[in-house]
Amino acid sequence: MPSYMIFEIEITDPAAWEEYRRVAGPVMAASGGRFLANSADPTPLEGGWAPASLSVVEFPTYEAAYSFYHSDEYQELIALRQRAAKARGVLLDGLDVGEQGT
């Protein structure tokens, strides 16, 4: 079952962010990750949540996503991401909306 990594991101250094994207993208893709959504202007709906931007990345499995994030190769890139942006992220263990809805 696919799993999803969701990050709220506020870019603080655009040049460093472009460098991060250039090197992190291939690492993510090699782990089976693919961007489903990347919004620089999400519309707040409720709860006072107004993120600067959101990214949603799908991985084929929870294990693939977890392994990507904790891999030595990606761990080396986290300092670059943290220099480029403020971020908060979560990993969802698959989605089974079926009859459950929201």
Secondary structure as GFF3:
##gff-version 3
##sequence-region A 1 102
A	DSSP	beta_strand	3	11	.	.	.	ID=ss1
A	DSSP	alpha_helix	14	30	.	.	.	ID=ss2
A	DSSP	beta_strand	34	39	.	.	.	ID=ss3
A	DSSP	beta_strand	54	59	.	.	.	ID=ss4
A	DSSP	alpha_helix	62	70	.	.	.	ID=ss5
A	DSSP	alpha_helix	72	84	.	.	.	ID=ss6
A	DSSP	beta_strand	85	92	.	.	.	ID=ss7
###
